[in-house]
Structures are given as structure tokens and as C-alpha cells.
Amino acid sequence: MQKFGTEKFQGVNFAVFPHKGVLGSGEARKSMEEMAHKTHANWVILTPSGIQETPYSEEICFDGEKSCTDEELCDMIRFAQSLGLKVALKPTVNCKNGEWRAYISFFEHDVPCESKWGNWFSSYTKFQTHYAEIAQKEECDMLIAGCEMVMSEHREKEWREVIAAIRECYDGTVSYNTDKYQEDRVKWWDCVDVISSSGYYPIQDWEQELDRIEAVVKAYHKPFFFAEAGCMSRTGSKHVPNNWGIEGKLRLEEQVEWYTTMFESCRKREWMQGYGLWEWAPAVPSAKQAYKDDSYQICQKPVQEIIKKYYKE
């Protein structure tokens, strides 16, 4: 496993939160091959999904229909490596009822009759270490210990214990993906190797947000990259790229404008290590289908050429 930072992280989040059967399909292999060729990516981020019923549930399931099988995941890791891609695993918890994972939370303090935080972190540690063992076995280059768990991040002691448990079974690079605007709120960056966050920033705010992130990077002396970054092809999305529910007409140029601004703003920052772009589909759509898609998908759309241009540079 190559040391992180020896080259830029030119990554893409592929087939995000795959249900059982998705990664095992021939279409997924064809799509990943297309992704590597059409974007000039050198990293792929795979996001095996854990499911809990609601933000207040204490148990995380990762062997049901909504999660990929270990066999499918390992096969896809090996296929990615055969394409020359470095692999980052980002085991991610989602809620079955559709609530955003950032809202997973309990009472501030565990009490004898309600040890909810303790139960949840115990289940979360099992979830993360399961995939850390796979990352070790399959020689993945990075383990990202979760994504956008905003309302749990203040539990510093428990998060340090999660990272320590991961390191007991995985000796590669460890990161954690906090949400936008949270980079300066996490107090335990010293225990990971790389700081990462979700870079869904308004097109007009890139410089001020990068200034804020830069202060965190310098304070902790850690590499930084965006483990997620993206914008929809929908009018207005460039101003609120984090809002997947925004209403607006299909506008492919919206995505192009936002990505161009992000790349141009970030390339001026020496500390910026790269991006995990959101997202690439598990099956390549036709050009006709892609040009009608107003989501975050980047395959077969005009933004694909912008990504390839900057990744080649």
C-alpha cells in the first residue's frame, strides 16, 4: 500500500450504497472500467452500507438485502486494483426510514437504564472493524471510518476508541469524512492520518470555505481531501449543492460551472490533496439518458470532460 500524499487523490465514489447483487453484476465492472477511462481517476471509493431502522436505533445491520455481500465487495476491490485504481473503503451507515445519517443521536449522557450511546458505538465499531478486516485482507489503500455522522462527532472518547479498534486490524491509511462546515468542529483529527469532508459548498463561497479549512489543516498538520464533492445538473444547485431536494429545471451547464469553480479554487491551495467526486452509476447510461438526468451523476454528461481535463492535469 502506497503512502497517502505521494500523488493527488483523483477519486470517484462508485455505485454508492450498493444493495446485494449490484457490485456482482457484469454491468458494474463495465461501468467501473468506463469510469477509470473517462475520468482519469486513480482512486475509487466504495461505500458498503450498514442499515439501522431510524436515527434512534442502536443496532446496525450489514448483512441484509440493502448491503452488498463480502464476496461481491472483495471481487470488486480486486477488479478495481486490476484496473490500476487505488481503493478506499468508506463503510457508511444509513437509516431505513430515509432520515439522514447526520441525525443519528441519543440523550447526551448514558444512564444505567438507557445505555444507548454505548450500545450504538458497540454496533458501529463491529460494523467498521468488519470492513477494516476486509480492507486489510484485500490490501485497500484507505479506510474512511464513516461519513457525515454530525450529531455523534462530539462523542470524542468513543470516536477515538472506534479509530483505535480499526487500527488493531488494519494497518493502512485511516480517515474520517465529516460533513460540510464541520471541519473545524471535530476535535479528534489527531487520531486519523488524513482529514476529509464533504465539499458541497456554494459556488460563490469556495474561497472563504477553503480559508476556514486551511486553518484546520495547519493546526493538525494533516493531509486533506474531499471524500465527497458534487453538484446536480439542476438550476439553482450550484448555490446549494448539498440540497438534493431543490426544485429546478434540468440544466447540464450548472454542474459544469460548479465543478470548474471548485477545481480552479482548490488547485491554488498547496495543501489540497484531491477529491472523491459524487457520483458514478453502477451501470453506464446511454448518452440520451444521461442528458436527461438532473442528479449528481457525472457519467456521460458534459461535466465528465471537465473532470477528465483537471484530473489529467
N, C-alpha and C positions, 0 to 999 in steps of 0.2 A: 504494500500500500504506500503510495507516494505521499509525502508530507504536504499538507494543505498549504497553499500560498505560493507554491513553486510556479504555478501558472494560474491564469484567471479562471474563475468558476463560470463557465458558459453553459448554464444548465437549463433544463426544461422539466416541469412537473408533468409526468406522463400517466395517462389513464388513471386519473385521480380517484381514490377511494374505491378500488375495483371490487365488484361483487364476485362471488365464486364463479369461475368459468371465463371471466373477462381476459385475464392475463394468459390463460392457457390456449387462447384461440390463435389460429394462423393469422387472422386479421391484425391482432395486436403486434405480432412480430413484424409483419409488413409495415405497420404504422410506425413502429419504433425505428425501423431501418430508414423509412422516409424522413422521419424527424431528424435523425443524425445527418442525413444527406442534405436536407433542405434548409437546415438552420445553422449548420456548422457547430452544433453543440459538442462539448467534450464531457459533459456530465448529464446524467439523468437522475431525477428524484422520483422514487417510488414510494407510494403512500398507503401501505396496508392499513386497513381501517378496523378500529375497535368500536363497538357499539354499546352505549348504555341507554336505558329507556328514556330518561329525562335528565335535565341538568342536576337533579337532586338524587339521582340513583347512585348506589355505592358499588355496583358491580359492572365491570366492563367485559363484554363477550367478544372474542375474536376468532371463533371457530364456527360461526353460523353462515347462513347464505349471503349475508351482506359483507362478508370478509373473504378475501382470496385465500386459497389453501396454501400451506407452506410449500408444497410441491410446485404449484404454479408460480409462486414468488421466486423460488430458487431457480427454476428454469428460466424465468425472465431475467433475473440477475445475470445468469451465465450468458444468455443471449446478448444482453447489453454489453457485457465485457468482451464478447466475441466481435462486437462492432467497434471496439476500441473506446467505449464510453466508461468513465468512472461512475460508480453507483453510490448514491446517498439514499439510505432508508429513512423515511420520516413516518414512523407509526403514529397515526392520528386518531384521536377519539372523536366520534360524532354522536349526536343524540337521535334516537329513533323517532322522536316526536317532532324533529325538524328544528328544534332550538339550536342556536349557535353555541359551539363548544365553549366560547368565552364566558358563558353564563354558568358553567358548572361551578357550584358553590354550596356551602353549608353554613351553619352557625359559626361565628368567629372562633369559638373555643369548643373543643370536645368536652363533654361532661360524661360522667360514668354511665348514664343510661342512653347516651346518644353519641357514640364514638364514630361519627360519620366521616370526618376528615381522615381519621386513621384507617377506616375500612376502605375508603376510596383510594387513598395513596397506596395501600397494600395491593389493591387490584391493579392500579395504574403501574406500579413497579413490576408486577408479574407480566403485564402487557408489554412494557418497554424491554424488559430483560429477555423475553421470548424472542423478540426481533433482534435484540443485540446479539444473542447467540447465533442467529441466522447470519447476521452481518459479519460475525467473526468467522463462521464456517465458510461463508461464500466470499470472504475477503473483500467486503464492501469498503469503500474509501471513507465513508462518513455515516454516522448515526445521528439523526436530528431527533432529540428526545421530546418531541411533541410540538404542537402548533397552536398558538393563539389562546392559551389557557389563562386568559387575563385575570379572572377572579380567583384563581388559585395561586398566582405568582407571588403574592405576599407571604405565602407559607414557606419562608426561606429554608427553615430546617428540613422540612420534608423534601423540598426540591433538591437540596444538597444530597440527601440520602438517596433519592432516585438516581442522580448522576453517579454517585459512588457505586451503587448497585450495578449500573450499566458498565462501569469501568472494570468491575470484577470479572465480566465475561466478554468484554470487547476492548481491544487494545488499539483501535483506530481513532480517528478524529471524532470528537463529540461536540455537537452544537445544540442549540435550542432556538426555536422560531417563535419569538414573541410577536405581538400584533403591532400594526402601525401606531405611532405615537407613544408606545410603551418602552422604547429602547432605554430611556433614562429613568425608568421606574423599577426595572428588575435590579435587585441588589446582590445577586449571586452569579454574575457573569464571570467572576474569577475562577469558578469551578468547571467551566467549559473551555474548550480550545478555541472556539470560533463563535462570535456573536452573529445572530441572524434575526431578521424580522420580515414582516410582510410589507412590501413597499407600495401600498396603494395610495399614493399621495396625489392631491390635486395638481394639475398641470402647472398652475401658477405658483405653487408653493415649494417646488423642488429645492431651490437654493436654501431657503430658511430651514427646511426639514433636514437637509444634509448638514447644515451648520450645527444643528442640535445633535444629530447622530455622531458627528465628528468629535464632539466633546466627550461622548461616552467611549468611543473607540480609543481616544487618547488617554482617558482616565484609567482604563483597564488594560491598555497595551495588548489588545487582541485584534486578530483579523476580523473583517466584517463582510457579509454579503447579504443580499435579499434572497431569502429562501422561497419567497413568493413575490411576484410583481406582475401586474397586468391591468388591462383596461378593456371594457367591452366595445363592440362596434355599434354603439348606440348613441344618439345625440344626447349630449349632456354628461356622458360617462367620464370624459376627461377631467371634469371638475369634481366629480365624486366617484372615483374609480372603485372605491370599496363598497359601493351600494349596488348590489346585484339586482335589486328590485326597482331601480329607477326606470321610469317610463320615458320612452323616447323612440324616435323613428330609427330604422336601420341606417347606419352611416359608417361605412368601412373606413373612411378617412379619419374618423375620430380616434380609432385605435392607432393608426399610423402617426398622427400628430402627438399623441401621448407618449408612445414608445420612443419616438425621435427625441422628444424633450427629456425624457428620463435618461436615455443613453448619453446625450450631449451634456447634461448636468452632471452625471456621475463620472464621466470619463475625466473630468477635471480634478477629481479627488484621488490622490495617490493611494489612500487607504482603502478605497473601494475594491473588493476582490471579485465581485460579479453578481450573478442573478440566477434565480430559479424561476423561469417565466411560467405564467399560469394562463393557459394550459394547452396540452396536446391530447387529442382524442385517441381512444384505443382502436378506432377504425378510421381510415382516411376517407373523408367525404369527397364527393365529386366537386369540381370547381363550381358547378351550378349550385349545389347545396351550400357550399362554403360562402358563396357570395350572397346568400340569403340569411346567413347566420349572424345574429347580433350579440352573441355571447362573448365570453373571454377566449374562446377557442382561437388559436392562431394558425392552424394548418389550412393551407390552400387559400389563404386570404392575403391581401396586399401587404399586410404587416410582416408576413413571412420573409419577404425580401429585405425589409428594413432590419430584421433580426439577423439574417444571414450576413448582411453588409457589416454590421457592427461586431458580430461575433468573429468574422474573418479578420477584422482589424485588430 
